[in-house]
């Protein structure tokens, strides 16, 4: 469980760094709306 959450967090952080804060925020808004 914890290992899975950690893996997801690492992937999200990797995407965040690759894409940048602006687009990540926009993607999050689209995903949650």
C-alpha positions in Angstrom: 0.0 0.0 0.0 2.6 2.5 1.1 5.0 1.4 -1.6 2.3 2.0 -4.2 1.5 5.4 -2.9 5.2 6.3 -2.9 5.5 5.1 -6.5 2.6 7.3 -7.6 4.1 10.2 -5.8 7.4 9.8 -7.5 5.7 9.5 -10.9 3.6 12.7 -10.2 6.7 14.6 -9.1 8.5 13.5 -12.3 5.7 14.6 -14.5 5.5 17.9 -12.5 9.1 18.6 -13.1 9.0 17.6 -16.7 5.9 19.6 -17.6 6.2 22.5 -15.3 3.9 24.0 -12.6 1.6 26.0 -14.9 0.6 23.1 -17.1 0.4 20.7 -14.2 -2.0 23.0 -12.4 -4.1 23.4 -15.6 -4.2 19.6 -16.0 -5.2 19.2 -12.4 -8.0 21.7 -12.8 -9.2 19.9 -15.9 -9.0 16.5 -14.2 -11.0 17.6 -11.1 -13.6 19.7 -12.8 
